[in-house]
Amino acid sequence: MTISRRDFLATTGTCAAHLALAGAILPPAIRRRWTLPTGRVVAAEPFARLENVGKDVWALISTPLSGDFTTVCNGGLIAGKHGVLAIEGFMQPAGARWLATRAKELTGSWPTHVLVTHYHSDHTNGVAGYFDGGMTPKIHSTAATQSQVKDRNLPADPSREHALADAMMVDAASAAKLDIGGRTVRLIPKSGHTASDVAVVIDELDLVFGGDLIWNAMFPNYVDAAPSTLAKSVASLRRSADATYIPGHGPIAKTAEFDRYVAFLNEIERAAREGKQKGLDPKTLAEGYTVPASLGEWTLFQKSFIETAFKAWYKEIA
Ligand SMILES: [Zn+2]
């Protein structure tokens, strides 16, 4: 199932909309780079691929730049002896259903738990797809995410609202452990990309599902960001030199890419502070700004996204 670009842009004001615009402008060479997997690919569709990134762990890497918005954000599966945790609700129920069906094929079990990392529509709109065929996985989110989905993801989708209505609350104040049998994952509450974000950590694999706290090779969306909080949250997620990071958008990152992202965030702060000091408004500053080449490609397809980042920083500096 796909939706038109026009409908898509009309119904989402968050991460997804700017990805859609990216697809129109992104040079083919960068699009191709996006399609390069890191792990062993076990399933692939035009909208996403599923990569094996550790024992019984798979990362769903969305490839929405083709114009197929079934999933849009990244997510994944973590399997234990007694359960399977699916990460993210995706843009459409068909996306969640696709991941759940892959879980059944790969592990013998439909997801028993689903974690939604934050409220943005491309991470939550599809949650209802996990309930297909009378299945009843436990949905986990923070209370803030649950209420923001209800209040801010317009137009309201009753099925989606219902899907999150019975969500089990992830404590926004302290990390929680989820035991899925022979494997414990940690759910780490953070903020900075939005008012409430959750990261998932598998300590024994040195692996982090960062939600939208982590982006790779794409200019991040600051629409709800508290930039200095974001920087602190990101720093706290850094692990060993061999760690693997599944970003909310873009290909899988290793430490080099993670550190490049940190440097990118610092550069945006530097530019914002300099612009503010010079008395430039965010729009003017954004118009004259390019990310230094030393930081690699960040798909600067629409200058308004840069402006959004500078606006977020100006708000903080003020
Ligand atoms: Zn987001």
Boltz pocket constraint, residues with backbone or C-beta under 6 A from the ligand:
constraints:
  - pocket:
      binder: B
      contacts: [[A, 14], [A, 15], [A, 118], [A, 120], [A, 193], [A, 212], [A, 221]]
      max_distance: 6.0
